[in-house]
Amino acid sequence: MNNKKYSAITPSTLPNWKSIGTFTTYCGHQIFTHADGNPSAPVLLLIHGFPTASWDWEALWPELTSRYRVLTLDMIGFGFSAKPTNYTYSILDQADLFEQLLAEHNVQEYHILAHDYGDTVAQELLARHNENAERPKLQSVCFLNGGLFPETHHPLLIQKLLLSPLGSLIARLNNRAQFAQNMRKTFGKQTQPDDALIDNFWQLLKENDGGRILPKLIGYMPERKLHRERWVGAIQKATIPIKLIDGMADPVSGAHMVARYKELIPQPNVTELQNIGHYPQVEAPQAVLKAYLEFRDGLA
């Protein structure tokens, strides 16, 4: 086994990432947002995953902002955004939050690049696009590793426990060492996160006392089952270009999810990243950039 520790993101950039972002208000709560790039370029919306935040995109940010007008945020309950305890967290609500961000920036047309939990938010935005032409026009969607199909999502034990009646206790007992162990299970063997990267992921989780709301956030797993027909159907019925870039070594949504994707999605456009785990934008940012930019250049 290769025990190499890997960090594509520079840990020292986390404070800088926060310092150059801005805050907006959603339902009375502070939401951290980040925007950059040519104001006249096509808009790219980045949607992060669970349990981290928009900083996941830092390694891709310079190249993406050199080509596009890039918008992102920390969803409510994540990263530097508010993490209220008395709040009903849901994928539908997170989609509303992103629609507010688009409205605040007067966006009429946009593309999506999403990961993990963010894939499901993107599926909801795609479903809304399929239904309602009055919304901003969604022009393409690219998914990274995520639970696109609830039947192929293999959650970690910690996720199952957070969803159980023991969820509140598990959240209180969760510590940095346990968090690190669980995160490392999802990375490829040759692209394991180093301690500095884990420290920053842990900081994002603990910001605003975020650990206490994990049992609420994990409700996205049953929500995926409840809305499976709508969200899987959104991809199957899509009339816009759809792309999947997937780390195949991911135990949560790797090769087994790609196999299901190819079964269910007409004319699947898939890039398979061998030996890469659940965080391809962190583990193999250049490979993700290459695949994504080829996808976008192909649209032109």
Backbone hydrogen bonds in HBPLUS format (Angstrom, degrees):
<---DONOR---> <-ACCEPTOR-->    atom                        ^
c    i                          cat <-CA-CA->   ^        H-A-AA   ^      H-
h    n   atom  resd res      DA  || num        DHA   H-A  angle D-A-AA Bond
n    s   type  num  typ     dist DA aas  dist angle  dist       angle   num
A0006-TYR N   A0192-GLN O   2.21 MM 186  5.15 158.5  1.25 168.9 178.5     1
A0194-ASP N   A0006-TYR O   3.08 MM 188  5.32 127.7  2.36 123.8 124.5     2
A0013-THR N   A0010-THR O   2.91 MM   3  5.71 165.3  1.93 128.9 134.0     3
A0014-LEU N   A0011-PRO O   3.17 MM   3  5.95 175.6  2.17 125.2 126.6     4
A0017-TRP N   A0013-THR O   2.71 MM   4  5.86 152.0  1.78 153.8 162.4     5
A0018-LYS N   A0014-LEU O   3.14 MM   4  6.45 155.8  2.20 151.7 156.3     6
A0019-SER N   A0015-PRO O   2.94 MM   4  6.18 156.4  1.99 145.8 153.1     7
A0020-ILE N   A0016-ASN O   3.07 MM   4  6.26 146.0  2.19 153.8 159.4     8
A0021-GLY N   A0018-LYS O   3.22 MM   3  5.27 158.4  2.27 103.2 109.7     9
A0022-THR N   A0033-THR O   2.94 MM  11  5.31 161.6  1.97 144.1 150.3    10
A0033-THR N   A0022-THR O   2.69 MM  11  5.31 170.6  1.69 165.2 164.8    11
A0024-THR N   A0031-ILE O   2.87 MM   7  5.20 156.7  1.92 146.0 152.4    12
A0031-ILE N   A0024-THR O   2.75 MM   7  5.20 162.0  1.78 155.8 157.0    13
A0026-TYR N   A0029-HIS O   2.80 MM   3  5.18 159.8  1.84 147.6 153.9    14
A0029-HIS N   A0026-TYR O   2.85 MM   3  5.18 159.0  1.89 114.6 121.8    15
A0082-ALA N   A0030-GLN O   2.83 MM  52  5.39 160.7  1.86 174.0 167.9    16
A0074-ASP N   A0032-PHE O   2.89 MM  42  5.49 156.3  1.95 151.7 156.6    17
A0034-HIS N   A0072-THR O   2.92 MM  38  5.29 159.9  1.96 144.2 140.9    18
A0072-THR N   A0034-HIS O   2.89 MM  38  5.29 141.8  2.04 159.4 165.5    19
A0036-ASP N   A0070-VAL O   3.05 MM  34  5.48 151.0  2.14 147.3 155.8    20
A0070-VAL N   A0036-ASP O   2.81 MM  34  5.48 148.2  1.91 161.4 171.0    21
A0041-ALA N   A0038-ASN O   2.96 MM   3  5.26 164.1  1.99 116.2 121.5    22
A0069-ARG N   A0042-PRO O   2.89 MM  27  5.80 170.1  1.90 144.4 147.8    23
A0111-HIS N   A0043-VAL O   2.89 MM  68  6.20 146.3  2.00 144.2 154.6    24
A0044-LEU N   A0069-ARG O   2.84 MM  25  6.04 157.1  1.89 146.4 150.3    25
A0071-LEU N   A0044-LEU O   2.92 MM  27  6.24 163.0  1.95 160.2 163.8    26
A0045-LEU N   A0111-HIS O   2.78 MM  66  6.00 169.0  1.79 150.7 154.1    27
A0113-LEU N   A0045-LEU O   2.98 MM  68  6.28 156.6  2.03 158.7 159.8    28
A0046-LEU N   A0071-LEU O   2.97 MM  25  6.32 165.3  1.99 166.6 171.5    29
A0047-ILE N   A0113-LEU O   3.05 MM  66  6.45 154.7  2.11 148.4 153.8    30
A0115-HIS N   A0047-ILE O   3.06 MM  68  6.41 140.3  2.22 162.2 174.0    31
A0056-ASP N   A0053-ALA O   3.08 MM   3  6.03 170.3  2.09 126.2 129.2    32
A0057-TRP N   A0054-SER O   3.00 MM   3  5.91 170.6  2.01 127.6 129.8    33
A0058-GLU N   A0055-TRP O   2.96 MM   3  5.24 169.7  1.97 120.8 122.6    34
A0060-LEU N   A0057-TRP O   2.98 MM   3  5.48 138.9  2.15 115.4 126.7    35
A0061-TRP N   A0057-TRP O   3.05 MM   4  6.03 130.4  2.30 149.2 162.9    36
A0061-TRP N   A0058-GLU O   3.19 MM   3  5.01 136.9  2.38  94.3 106.4    37
A0064-LEU N   A0060-LEU O   3.00 MM   4  6.08 170.5  2.01 165.6 168.0    38
A0065-THR N   A0061-TRP O   2.87 MM   4  5.87 166.9  1.89 160.2 163.2    39
A0066-SER N   A0062-PRO O   3.15 MM   4  6.21 126.4  2.45 133.3 145.7    40
A0066-SER N   A0063-GLU O   3.25 MM   3  5.17 137.5  2.44  93.3 105.1    41
A0067-ARG N   A0064-LEU O   3.12 MM   3  5.40 150.4  2.21 104.0 112.8    42
A0068-TYR N   A0064-LEU O   2.80 MM   4  5.84 156.3  1.85 157.7 165.6    43
A0078-PHE N   A0075-MET O   2.91 MM   3  5.43 143.2  2.04 150.4 148.4    44
A0077-GLY N   A0082-ALA O   2.84 MM   5  5.88 149.0  1.94 162.0 160.0    45
A0081-SER N   A0078-PHE O   3.06 MM   3  5.81 146.5  2.17 149.4 151.7    46
A0094-GLN N   A0090-SER O   3.05 MM   4  6.37 155.7  2.11 146.3 153.1    47
A0095-ALA N   A0091-ILE O   2.95 MM   4  6.22 151.5  2.03 150.2 157.8    48
A0096-ASP N   A0092-LEU O   3.06 MM   4  6.40 148.4  2.17 140.4 149.0    49
A0097-LEU N   A0093-ASP O   2.96 MM   4  6.31 149.5  2.05 146.3 154.8    50
A0098-PHE N   A0094-GLN O   3.05 MM   4  6.44 155.2  2.12 148.7 153.8    51
A0099-GLU N   A0095-ALA O   2.97 MM   4  6.26 151.3  2.05 146.2 154.6    52
A0100-GLN N   A0096-ASP O   2.94 MM   4  6.26 146.1  2.06 146.3 155.5    53
A0101-LEU N   A0097-LEU O   3.04 MM   4  6.42 153.1  2.12 146.0 153.2    54
A0102-LEU N   A0098-PHE O   2.98 MM   4  6.29 158.9  2.02 150.3 155.0    55
A0103-ALA N   A0099-GLU O   3.01 MM   4  6.23 155.1  2.08 143.2 149.9    56
A0104-GLU N   A0100-GLN O   2.84 MM   4  6.12 156.7  1.90 153.4 159.9    57
A0105-HIS N   A0101-LEU O   3.14 MM   4  6.38 141.2  2.30 144.0 153.5    58
A0107-VAL N   A0102-LEU O   2.93 MM   5  5.15 178.7  1.93 152.5 152.3    59
A0106-ASN N   A0103-ALA O   3.03 MM   3  4.88 162.8  2.06 104.7 108.3    60
A0137-LYS N   A0108-GLN O   2.70 MM  29  6.07 147.8  1.80 158.3 147.1    61
A0110-TYR N   A0137-LYS O   2.97 MM  27  6.38 151.4  2.05 159.6 160.3    62
A0139-GLN N   A0110-TYR O   2.80 MM  29  5.85 165.6  1.82 163.8 166.3    63
A0112-ILE N   A0140-SER O   3.01 MM  28  6.31 150.0  2.10 140.5 150.1    64
A0142-CYS N   A0112-ILE O   2.87 MM  30  6.11 145.0  2.00 139.7 151.1    65
A0114-ALA N   A0142-CYS O   2.96 MM  28  6.37 161.9  2.00 166.3 172.2    66
A0144-LEU N   A0114-ALA O   2.78 MM  30  6.02 136.2  1.97 145.2 159.5    67
A0118-GLY N   A0115-HIS O   2.76 MM   3  4.94 129.6  2.01 147.9 136.7    68
A0116-ASP N   A0145-ASN O   2.73 MM  29  5.55 147.8  1.84 140.2 146.2    69
A0119-ASP N   A0116-ASP O   2.74 MM   3  5.22 142.9  1.88 112.5 123.7    70
A0120-THR N   A0117-TYR O   3.06 MM   3  5.52 126.4  2.36 106.8 118.6    71
A0121-VAL N   A0117-TYR O   3.31 MM   4  6.77 153.7  2.38 144.7 152.1    72
A0122-ALA N   A0118-GLY O   2.85 MM   4  6.07 155.2  1.92 146.0 153.2    73
A0123-GLN N   A0119-ASP O   2.81 MM   4  6.14 145.2  1.93 143.5 153.8    74
A0124-GLU N   A0120-THR O   3.04 MM   4  6.36 151.7  2.12 145.5 152.0    75
A0125-LEU N   A0121-VAL O   2.97 MM   4  6.34 157.6  2.03 149.5 155.8    76
A0126-LEU N   A0122-ALA O   2.80 MM   4  6.01 150.1  1.89 147.2 156.1    77
A0127-ALA N   A0123-GLN O   2.86 MM   4  6.10 152.8  1.93 144.2 151.6    78
A0128-ARG N   A0124-GLU O   2.96 MM   4  6.24 155.4  2.02 148.3 154.6    79
A0129-HIS N   A0125-LEU O   2.93 MM   4  6.15 151.2  2.01 140.8 149.1    80
A0130-ASN N   A0126-LEU O   2.90 MM   4  6.19 154.6  1.97 149.5 156.1    81
A0131-GLU N   A0127-ALA O   3.19 MM   4  6.41 133.6  2.42 136.7 148.3    82
A0131-GLU N   A0128-ARG O   3.12 MM   3  5.08 131.1  2.37  94.2 107.4    83
A0132-ASN N   A0128-ARG O   2.92 MM   4  5.95 155.3  1.98 157.8 162.9    84
A0141-VAL N   A0241-PRO O   3.14 MM 100  6.64 155.2  2.21 154.9 162.6    85
A0243-LYS N   A0141-VAL O   2.91 MM 102  6.32 149.9  2.00 150.7 159.1    86
A0143-PHE N   A0243-LYS O   2.79 MM 100  6.18 162.2  1.82 157.2 156.8    87
A0245-ILE N   A0143-PHE O   2.86 MM 102  6.23 165.1  1.88 168.6 173.6    88
A0148-LEU N   A0146-GLY O   3.01 MM   2  5.75 136.4  2.20 102.3  90.3    89
A0152-THR N   A0149-PHE O   2.98 MM   3  5.60 159.4  2.02 121.1 127.3    90
A0153-HIS N   A0150-PRO O   3.38 MM   3  5.15 161.6  2.42  97.5 102.9    91
A0154-HIS N   A0252-VAL O   3.17 MM  98  4.61 170.1  2.18 137.5 138.9    92
A0159-GLN N   A0156-LEU O   3.03 MM   3  5.29 124.8  2.35 102.0 115.7    93
A0160-LYS N   A0156-LEU O   3.16 MM   4  6.59 154.3  2.23 150.4 157.6    94
A0161-LEU N   A0157-LEU O   2.90 MM   4  6.19 157.8  1.95 155.8 162.2    95
A0162-LEU N   A0158-ILE O   2.96 MM   4  6.13 152.8  2.03 143.4 150.5    96
A0163-LEU N   A0159-GLN O   3.15 MM   4  6.34 140.4  2.32 138.7 148.5    97
A0164-SER N   A0161-LEU O   3.08 MM   3  5.00 144.6  2.21  97.5 108.1    98
A0167-GLY N   A0164-SER O   2.94 MM   3  5.31 158.7  1.98 121.8 123.2    99
A0169-LEU N   A0166-LEU O   3.05 MM   3  5.44 116.0  2.48 110.3 125.4   100
A0170-ILE N   A0166-LEU O   2.93 MM   4  6.12 166.4  1.95 163.6 168.2   101
A0171-ALA N   A0167-GLY O   2.93 MM   4  6.11 157.1  1.98 150.0 156.2   102
A0172-ARG N   A0168-SER O   3.11 MM   4  6.35 152.1  2.19 142.0 148.8   103
A0173-LEU N   A0169-LEU O   2.99 MM   4  6.24 148.1  2.10 149.0 158.1   104
A0174-ASN N   A0170-ILE O   2.96 MM   4  5.99 128.6  2.23 143.7 156.3   105
A0179-PHE N   A0175-ASN O   2.91 MM   4  6.08 161.6  1.94 156.6 162.8   106
A0180-ALA N   A0176-ARG O   2.88 MM   4  6.05 160.8  1.92 149.6 154.3   107
A0181-GLN N   A0177-ALA O   3.04 MM   4  6.26 159.2  2.08 145.3 150.8   108
A0182-ASN N   A0178-GLN O   3.02 MM   4  6.27 159.7  2.06 150.6 155.4   109
A0183-MET N   A0179-PHE O   2.91 MM   4  6.14 161.5  1.95 155.3 160.8   110
A0184-ARG N   A0180-ALA O   2.94 MM   4  6.07 163.7  1.97 153.0 157.1   111
A0186-THR N   A0183-MET O   3.01 MM   3  5.53 146.4  2.13 110.8 120.1   112
A0187-PHE N   A0184-ARG O   3.37 MM   3  5.31 148.4  2.48  97.6 105.9   113
A0278-HIS N   A0186-THR O   2.75 MM  92  5.39 168.1  1.77 151.4 155.6   114
A0191-THR N   A0188-GLY O   3.14 MM   3  5.09 155.0  2.20 102.2 110.0   115
A0198-ILE N   A0194-ASP O   3.13 MM   4  6.46 164.7  2.16 155.3 159.6   116
A0199-ASP N   A0195-ASP O   2.83 MM   4  6.05 157.1  1.89 150.1 156.7   117
A0200-ASN N   A0196-ALA O   3.13 MM   4  6.41 151.2  2.22 143.0 149.5   118
A0201-PHE N   A0197-LEU O   2.96 MM   4  6.28 158.6  2.01 153.4 159.6   119
A0202-TRP N   A0198-ILE O   2.83 MM   4  6.00 160.0  1.87 154.2 160.0   120
A0203-GLN N   A0199-ASP O   2.88 MM   4  6.12 148.6  1.98 140.0 149.0   121
A0204-LEU N   A0200-ASN O   3.00 MM   4  6.23 157.6  2.05 146.5 151.5   122
A0205-LEU N   A0201-PHE O   3.03 MM   4  6.33 150.1  2.12 144.0 152.3   123
A0206-LYS N   A0202-TRP O   2.89 MM   4  6.11 158.8  1.94 151.9 157.5   124
A0207-GLU N   A0203-GLN O   2.86 MM   4  5.85 129.9  2.11 145.2 157.0   125
A0209-ASP N   A0206-LYS O   2.90 MM   3  5.09 122.1  2.25 149.6 139.2   126
A0210-GLY N   A0207-GLU O   3.16 MM   3  5.70 129.7  2.43 113.3 122.7   127
A0213-ILE N   A0210-GLY O   3.15 MM   3  5.78 155.3  2.21 118.6 124.6   128
A0214-LEU N   A0211-GLY O   3.34 MM   3  5.62 169.6  2.35 111.2 114.1   129
A0216-LYS N   A0213-ILE O   2.88 MM   3  5.27 131.7  2.12 110.4 124.1   130
A0217-LEU N   A0213-ILE O   3.01 MM   4  6.37 158.4  2.05 155.7 162.7   131
A0218-ILE N   A0214-LEU O   2.97 MM   4  6.08 154.9  2.04 157.4 162.8   132
A0219-GLY N   A0216-LYS O   3.23 MM   3  5.68 161.7  2.26 110.3 115.6   133
A0220-TYR N   A0217-LEU O   3.32 MM   3  6.51 157.6  2.37 128.0 129.0   134
A0221-MET N   A0218-ILE O   3.11 MM   3  6.18 171.3  2.12 131.2 131.8   135
A0223-GLU N   A0219-GLY O   3.23 MM   4  6.34 152.4  2.31 144.3 152.5   136
A0224-ARG N   A0220-TYR O   2.93 MM   4  6.09 143.1  2.07 142.8 149.8   137
A0226-LEU N   A0222-PRO O   2.96 MM   4  6.26 159.4  2.00 151.7 157.4   138
A0227-HIS N   A0223-GLU O   3.03 MM   4  6.19 156.6  2.09 150.6 155.4   139
A0228-ARG N   A0225-LYS O   3.37 MM   3  5.02 168.8  2.38 103.1 103.2   140
A0231-TRP N   A0227-HIS O   2.95 MM   4  6.12 169.9  1.96 166.6 169.5   141
A0232-VAL N   A0228-ARG O   2.82 MM   4  5.73 169.7  1.83 158.5 161.9   142
A0233-GLY N   A0229-GLU O   2.97 MM   4  5.50 142.3  2.11 124.4 136.3   143
A0234-ALA N   A0230-ARG O   2.95 MM   4  6.02 132.0  2.19 131.4 143.0   144
A0235-ILE N   A0232-VAL O   3.12 MM   3  5.55 127.7  2.41 106.8 118.2   145
A0236-GLN N   A0232-VAL O   3.13 MM   4  6.45 167.2  2.14 152.6 156.4   146
A0237-LYS N   A0233-GLY O   2.83 MM   4  5.83 151.0  1.92 151.1 156.9   147
A0238-ALA N   A0235-ILE O   3.22 MM   3  5.10 156.9  2.27 100.7 107.7   148
A0244-LEU N   A0269-ASN O   2.97 MM  25  6.30 154.4  2.04 161.3 167.9   149
A0271-THR N   A0244-LEU O   2.85 MM  27  6.30 155.9  1.91 157.6 165.8   150
A0246-ASP N   A0271-THR O   2.99 MM  25  6.38 164.9  2.02 172.2 177.2   151
A0273-LEU N   A0246-ASP O   2.83 MM  27  5.86 173.5  1.83 161.2 158.9   152
A0250-ASP N   A0247-GLY O   3.36 MM   3  5.88 164.1  2.38 117.0 119.3   153
A0248-MET N   A0273-LEU O   2.95 MM  25  5.75 160.8  1.99 138.5 144.8   154
A0255-ALA N   A0248-MET O   3.25 MM   7  4.63 146.8  2.37 127.2 118.5   155
A0249-ALA N   A0276-ILE O   2.79 MM  27  5.25 143.3  1.93 148.9 151.0   156
A0257-MET N   A0254-GLY O   2.98 MM   3  5.46 126.9  2.27 111.6 124.8   157
A0258-VAL N   A0254-GLY O   3.09 MM   4  6.41 156.5  2.15 153.1 160.5   158
A0259-ALA N   A0255-ALA O   2.97 MM   4  6.23 156.3  2.03 149.9 155.5   159
A0260-ARG N   A0256-HIS O   3.29 MM   4  6.52 155.1  2.36 137.7 143.4   160
A0261-TYR N   A0257-MET O   2.87 MM   4  6.12 154.7  1.93 149.6 157.5   161
A0262-LYS N   A0258-VAL O   2.98 MM   4  6.25 157.0  2.03 152.5 157.1   162
A0263-GLU N   A0259-ALA O   3.18 MM   4  6.45 135.3  2.39 135.6 147.4   163
A0263-GLU N   A0260-ARG O   3.04 MM   3  4.98 127.0  2.34  93.8 108.4   164
A0264-LEU N   A0260-ARG O   3.05 MM   4  6.28 151.3  2.13 153.0 159.7   165
A0265-ILE N   A0261-TYR O   2.91 MM   4  5.68 158.9  1.96 156.2 159.5   166
A0282-VAL N   A0279-TYR O   2.97 MM   3  5.42 150.1  2.06 114.7 123.8   167
A0283-GLU N   A0279-TYR O   2.79 MM   4  5.94 169.5  1.80 161.6 165.3   168
A0284-ALA N   A0280-PRO O   2.80 MM   4  5.16 157.2  1.85 132.2 139.5   169
A0288-VAL N   A0284-ALA O   3.05 MM   4  6.35 156.6  2.11 155.7 163.1   170
A0289-LEU N   A0285-PRO O   2.87 MM   4  6.06 163.1  1.90 149.2 154.0   171
A0290-LYS N   A0286-GLN O   2.92 MM   4  6.06 162.7  1.95 145.8 150.5   172
A0291-ALA N   A0287-ALA O   3.08 MM   4  6.24 166.6  2.09 146.1 149.4   173
A0292-TYR N   A0288-VAL O   2.83 MM   4  5.97 163.1  1.86 154.2 159.8   174
A0293-LEU N   A0289-LEU O   2.80 MM   4  5.84 171.1  1.81 155.9 158.9   175
A0294-GLU N   A0290-LYS O   3.06 MM   4  6.10 152.9  2.14 141.9 149.4   176
A0295-PHE N   A0291-ALA O   3.08 MM   4  6.25 151.7  2.16 140.0 147.7   177
A0296-ARG N   A0292-TYR O   2.92 MM   4  6.28 161.5  1.96 154.7 158.9   178
A0297-ASP N   A0293-LEU O   2.79 MM   4  5.88 160.3  1.83 147.0 153.2   179
A0298-GLY N   A0294-GLU O   2.95 MM   4  6.00 145.0  2.07 138.4 147.6   180
A0299-LEU N   A0295-PHE O   3.26 MM   4  6.64 133.2  2.50 138.6 150.0   181
A0299-LEU N   A0296-ARG O   3.08 MM   3  5.17 133.1  2.30  97.7 110.2   182
